[in-house]
Amino acid sequence: MKNRFNPLYSSENKEGETSASCSGTYEERCPDEVGGSAGNGEAENIQSHDNSKMLRTAGIPLIVRKIKSLFNICDLPIRKKFFFYSLGATFWILVISAIGLITMFDMSSKSQQMVERIWPQEKTANIVIRKLRGANISVHNITIFTDADSVHGDFRRAKGTLADSRLYLNTLLQGGQIADHMLATDQFSEPYRVLPVRAAEKREAIGSAMAKILELDKLVDKVYIDAQGDGEKLTAFRDPRTRKVLIDTISRYDTITRDAVTMLNDYAIGVSQEWGRFSSLMRYRFNLAILLISITLFVTLALAVFYWKLMSGAFERHLNAMIGQIRALSSGELDLTKKIDQTSKDELGSLSVELNKLIDTIGNVTTFKKVIEGDESTEDIYMRLGKIFDTELGIDDCVVYEISGNKKTMEIVYPTSGGLRMHCRGEVQLDCELCRAKRTGLLVSSRDFTDVCRYFTGSDGDGHLCIPVVLGGNVGGVVQLVCRGVNNCDRTILERKITKAQQYLREAQPVLEAKRLMRTLKESSLRDGLTGFYNRRFLEECSENLVAGAQRRKSMLGLLMCDLDYFKETNDVYGHDVGDMVLKETSSVIRKSVRASDMAVRFGGEEFLLVLTETSSEGILVLAEKIRTAVEETRVNVPGGSIKKTISIGASELPGDTQNFWEAIKFADVALYKAKEAGRNKVLKFTRDMWNQDRY
């Protein structure tokens, strides 16, 4: 995660800074280091070779992914995915329905045509055949019966039957309606319509049959005439000559009738065969339609399963990956290096991108927390926060304030003095209670109310947001974020940046609180709780640095050992509470007298050691006398009145009196006791005659 989080690594570690300035994989980030001692050119050749190899190996899978993405309509939103999926299913269902409907309508239409054309023609041919046979019977009856009425009746029936046959055959040729007249019952059958015959061979056959019927009609007349005889008696069968002629005529009539029936029968058979061929064609078309519907149904199901597998697989892969990451996040075992592959541009792809961003943010924040835990002070943490807000979040301007230990002032800890940016009036730093964020402990934003803070000094159009940093229940710092101009203060973008900033602050708060507590504990262990001066432990830790610094600068250290006169009597007479009051007042006087660079140490019960830097022999005594006089003139208010105390001071210098720091302290202590022996309330500087031993 280092290479993704530049602001975390300060310039203290050059190697860390180099790592922070790189991005991507190690080979991509630092090509100079690839292959050990390889130079720039060699590293570039290696990287170029690797890139070309990656392109060659990734080419085919890339094409496959593109084709798969095309068929998977991955770039479409989920709603459109299912819309096109449903549209495709509907399309194929419509195709199946269309095939079935077209086949059904075609078969129905063809069947209707065949029924309207073939069946009437076949029926008419069969009716004519039946009538010809009936006429034949009537003609034969003419020669059999001897009474005139019977002969005349058969003659009429034969003539009528042949006339009907000609009419029916003519209707076949011309088209029209036929209602068959049944001579036996003298009734008409249900009429039906006949379409005209179009085929030339059929028309020719019908024409030939009509010609035969005309011949039959003439033969009927001849038979009837021959059968009349002399007109009074039917002598045809009694006269041999007439009988022979009549038999020849009947024989010819039978032959022509047989020929006509054969023609019409062949015609009826042909029509029947046409119906059979039509039936076979209909069966073929029906079977073809069933085959097409089956194939289409199979293709539809195959495509449905294919697309469903692709879509459900993509959904399942993304969802399982996200569920795994969320489960790992909730269990604290999140692998920050494992990202979800973005294989589509739909909502799941967008969700994967956002989850990857969340993982990056969590990784950055987690890394940030680990880094600041190793920082030495709260100032270092504030510096890192400021850099993150400036560089990582793209905040136009960021200022971090830290509340002082006395909780009265606040100072800028980011940026440093070299890049100081002031967006608040100066009095806020002197009195932190003027800061609205510090006073209320709430986020202060100019987004909702422009003039929310009257101490903000930004230009017109500038926006600001002050986030309090709460440490241990109190505001320990304030982060001020400033955006320049209306365009850069877009509410949505700014809120997103603020959300990220607050994430970093939430991670930093416990670390800041711990660092601040450690600093307080450390200061309490190195300072005297009553006077606020350093204690002897602190003196022991810093003595070597003090001496080394003085030697490096070739300067003098002055030491003043101060002791209140008759302090034990004060405790005995007034009590230890008054004694503590005297010690606090005395330490206050000493603190006001020394410089900030000087060190004040409570050395013992009522003893104070002052270490003066960059001083001189005269300066040591002048300061000692100033302290003695100030203590002498100070009145300490106690219950029932006030008291005055005096102080005795012994002085020494290093390296003037000795090269050993602790020996110099001893010499100052010796001078102090000499001052007490001389009557107290005095300042004495150590001289060699005060110490007669060889060694300290």
Secondary structure, DSSP 8 states (H G I E B T S, - for coil): -GGG-GGGS-TT-HHHHHHHH--SSHHHH-GGGTTSS--HHHHHHHHHHHHHHHHHHHHHHHHHHHHHHHHTTTTS-HHHHHHHHHHHHHHHHHHHHHHHHHHHHHHHHHHHHHHHHHHHHHHHHHHHHHHHHHHHHHHHHHHH--SHHHHHHHHHHHHHHHHHHHHHHHHHHH-EEE--EETTTTEE---EEE-----HHHHHHHHHHHHHHHHHHHHHHHHHHHHHTTSSS--TTTSHHHHHHHHHHHHHHHHHHHHHHHHHHHHHHHHHHHHHHHHHHHHHHHHHHHHHHHHHHHHHHHHHHHHHHHHHHHHHHHHHHHHHHHHHHHHT---TT-------SSHHHHHHHHHHHHHHHHHHHHHHHHHHHT-SSHHHHHHHHHHIIIIIS--SEEEEEEE-TTSS-EEEEES-GGG----B-THHHH-GGG-HHHHH-S-EETTT-TTS-TTB---TT-EEEEEEEEETTEEEEEEEEEE-TTGGG-HHHHHHHHHHHHHHHHHHHHHHHHHHHHHHHHHHHHB-TTT--B-HHHHHHHHHHHHHHHHHHT-EEEEEEEEETTHHHHHHHH-HHHHHHHHHHHHHHHHHHS-TTSEEEE-SSSEEEEEEEEE-HHHHHHHHHHHHHHHHH-EEEETTEEEE--EEEEEEEETTT-S-HHHHHHHHHHHHHHHHHTTSS-EEE--GGG--SS--
